[in-house]
Amino acid sequence: MVKKLDQLKTLLGEVVDLKSAQGVLGWDQETLMPPGGAEGRGYQLGTLAKIAHEKFTSDEVGQLLDDLEPLTSQLLADSDDDCLIRYSLREYRKLKRVPAAFVEEDTRVTSNAYSVWEKAKATSDFARFQPELEKIVALRRQYASFFQPYEHVYDPLLDDYETGLKTAEVKNIFNALRPQQVALLQAIAEKPAPDDSFLKANYPEQLQLNFGKEVITRFGFDWQRGREDLSVHPFTTGFNTGDVRITTRVDPQQLDMAMFGTMHEAGHAMYEQGVDPALNRTPLASGASMALHESQSRLWENLVGRSRPFWSFFYPRLQQLFPSQLGNVSQESFYRGINRVERSLIRTEADEATYNLHIMLRLELEIALMEGSLEVKDLPEAWNSRMKEYLGLTPPDNARGVLQDVHWSMGSFGYFATYALGNLVSAQIWEAINADLPGLEKNISEGEFKPLLSWLHEKIHRHGSKFEPQDLIRKVTGTGITPEPYIRYLTVKYSEIYHL
Amino acid sequence: MVKKLDQLKTLLGEVVDLKSAQGVLGWDQETLMPPGGAEGRGYQLGTLAKIAHEKFTSDEVGQLLDDLEPLTSQLLADSDDDCLIRYSLREYRKLKRVPAAFVEEDTRVTSNAYSVWEKAKATSDFARFQPELEKIVALRRQYASFFQPYEHVYDPLLDDYETGLKTAEVKNIFNALRPQQVALLQAIAEKPAPDDSFLKANYPEQLQLNFGKEVITRFGFDWQRGREDLSVHPFTTGFNTGDVRITTRVDPQQLDMAMFGTMHEAGHAMYEQGVDPALNRTPLASGASMALHESQSRLWENLVGRSRPFWSFFYPRLQQLFPSQLGNVSQESFYRGINRVERSLIRTEADEATYNLHIMLRLELEIALMEGSLEVKDLPEAWNSRMKEYLGLTPPDNARGVLQDVHWSMGSFGYFATYALGNLVSAQIWEAINADLPGLEKNISEGEFKPLLSWLHEKIHRHGSKFEPQDLIRKVTGTGITPEPYIRYLTVKYSEIYHL
């Protein structure tokens, strides 16, 4: 058994190497690659994806997993090896349903679609992107077909980001959440909004970057095992626990985008940096799911980064950095300003009270595209009419509407839901942390984040993907994903700010 | 036949993709990777190298090549397809002798040795690097053994950088060259040296970088298909004709290092950018050999970059950029200063009259290590005694002696000779260009480099690796590699500068 386990680890190690290489190439593509490199990069990524897929779904891996499965009873339950075999079996059986040729085509189409989307967004030209998106939707439907029978055609997509979660469950969670969010938003809308005009001013790019670095260094982001660069759409990518990279973008006329974006990505990155290094070169050396990942980024961005204790420590520093812009803005005004609720067009700039509505819109459109009740050509109209219905707004162009997100160009259907679920989980985790760490608020107000990060490392990060995400959430918070803690959090916070 | 050729191209395309991916990972490793990423990167590179090797040496490729070889008579001689088959056959038969396990071990050992070398050089600690270098020498000797019988144990190493060239030929060339270089150097040493003290002053890093960029932009470096970054040891790497990257290093107290280093790397890069894009995704889409590559970098760095016409255009610009440092230095003094001949310790900073002596030293040591007449532990002493003999200098420490170059840490034995050969070839090509372009000096003095670059593209670059390097050199210059044009060039240039 030991020998077979070693063989399995050797083979999986090569698959991990190939995927890490894809990660590096993808990072390079979105940060530094010159335009002329795009075509070649598509081929490179396609070839790596194809070989990784072939290697993981090889008969040799299948035979080893079959041989090892009955022997897991000899292993310590939840040991690294036990989890590795179970995780790999689950993934193997899933991937085995997907032909290598499909994976290669999918990678090539999305690599090309990404650059088309970039140009389409720049010129707000949906027609330019439409044929690419049609290819992508067709590929996603084909993908789902490999998993028949399913309860719902969207289930196989969702499962790739949130193992074990079903479309029906997400609908239930969102159906419980929606009326409460809408009611809260309605109550807020009836009150005068705090002023946030000070966020728009001349904030030099380099100073913004310096502040972001100072904040996440204090959070505990490890620069020996990571770096930060600029990209059009901020993201985090890790190649192993020793090399985890974030990107950010800076608007020199607006303060909050880079600031909260950097905290958000650092939340993702500290999750990856916190995985037990013993899991490196195995498929377990990464976060357990997208919702869990988003719970970490949201926790640092919102529950920490938009809180009073955080700013009682950092606001004097920020004022010192931007004396002419913020010298006359009190800490209280600043706190209220950054928590101003506003129905807006852009998801990534949405506040905590409206964000989930952006997600619900996308989820419904994705499900309709997958069910075939909506065609790609009708997507801009469907987007705009829902936008009107949920947020009372009509995008002035497609760049600020249906073209705003990178995800569809990358074939990432099933991803969006996890953003809203991550919000919910972040509040669930926050309640658990506060129960364990009664001094947390005081720590944060003193710029001391070690107890918080250590708690997250211990309870969540170090496990990587050893446990199924829904199990891990239950283990950490005591329940499955549930909207109540998030609603409680929003209600307390905004009741105070808006005097509801 | 068409079908088999397509099959071959598909398979070779994947190999090229894997090698390009290795290139990106290598570039990242030496420019931006955080230290924590080193271990994982070693595994990633090892796995990619192993798979590329397996794929290229697969029975499927072998069978296709065997089937296609007799059919090349049906192809247009020297057509892309004809050259592809012949090149691939040669490489296949060579690689087929090397076991995949060797390649993987070699890649892993050298990846690790690289970071050990970096630290050893920083602390001038040869003992730290010695065990790594011993492993590398053993691997190189093992490598040569795969090619028995050979005329000389060093031949197989040389062949990897300069296909078809033999150790005996290089010895002959160098034996003809050495006495003439030594005599010239002796004559120069008897004359007063021009002042170059102005090169050492405060030259702000960013201004140096800006000047380098201005120069290579005028040369014709295409920024849409390339970029420039910083690294410890400057290098050029291309992933296809659309993405060719150079690195440079800047000493803020010294002007010439970054300036000539940037021109040098741009020379390499414009070669890669000039390859016919139709050759992309084939093994032919890169320069034909190291000596040819070095002929291009040296041509731009020295025959262009250290010439009077070049500075008659660029010196006023340089003076404008650094008025306090160069305001009182005449163009003539500047020209003489940058061409000052000086026996020095560091190869990469050596001038045109001494450079080849640095190479001869290394070549002799490499050959001795390969023959077994020199042990790694005795290398610093052997280095220092030859340094004394050839250049009259004793390195004050190993960092400025045996540890100065990156090459051995990367397993690159057989590489150094091509630097000196490149010098010789650059002068051969220069004579051919001047015969074809009588207005060349005038063009250069007007900052007009298009005729020169077009000539190089047409005669050399676009062919990629279609032709064997010795054949291409003969085609372009009329002879094989020969020292006379370089000696002529040096003699004319330095006779004038030093009044010999």
Interface residues (C-beta under 8 A of the other chain):
Chain A: G13 E14 D17 L18 S20 A21 V24 L25 D28 L32 M33 P34 P35 G36 G37 A38 E39 G40 R41 Y43 Q44 G46 T47 L48 K50 I51 D222 W223 Q224 R225 G226 R227 F239 N240 T241 G242 D243 N280 R281
Chain B: G13 E14 D17 L18 S20 A21 V24 L25 D28 L32 M33 P34 P35 G36 G37 A38 E39 G40 R41 Y43 Q44 G46 T47 L48 K50 I51 D222 W223 Q224 R225 G226 R227 F239 N240 T241 G242 D243 N280 R281
